[in-house]
Amino acid sequence: MRFKTKGMEPLTTEQKIIKAASKLFTQKGYAATKTREIAEEADINLALLNYYFGSKERLYKEVVKDKLWMLLEVMIPILSDEKVSLEEKVMTIAENYTQLLLEHEELPIFILNEWTVNEDLFVDITRDARLFAKPVIEKQLKENGMKVSVPDFIANLLSLIMFSFVAKPLIVSSGLVEEGEFANFVNRRKGKIWEWMTKINQ
């Protein structure tokens, strides 16, 4: 259940509810968020929220799925495209993920937390992603002389991109990078991802 992004189309009622719920679940957590608060944030009445989703639990699952799709949609079409070289894949994903995570810094932690307690929510989505992308990446790794498995390659790529966002509180609080310089820091890193990937994946 993903949001439309083309043009200036207004959100549907269902999309407004998910957007409001996403904001509140991220800010307050599942337990502390009340359905009435979500309805108020979405500017609808509580009966309408219940009509669309029935329960807070069901709405929460939709929010988690939507956040996962935000991550996968950046990566899967590129990884599974045979016409896009491995270097282009890495650089495009680094560019797109960096931008996405600068706009939604809560995504990595949110997804990781939910994955540990709601693994079943992700099974179908991630299985499809693996089936489409794995054969293409295996072929391109061989062509580039990289003796690394597909899981290790993907894990290395995501680690190099995402860990800075996961570790941002430590990086900033320790004084390694100033809060106002964090965006410049991760934008500089994205240009080096392919170089680092070729070194660690030989």
Helices and strands as residue ranges (DSSP letters): H 13-28, H 35-42, H 46-53, H 56-79, H 86-103, H 107-117, G 119-121, H 123-143, H 150-166, H 168-173, G 179-181, H 182-190, H 193-200
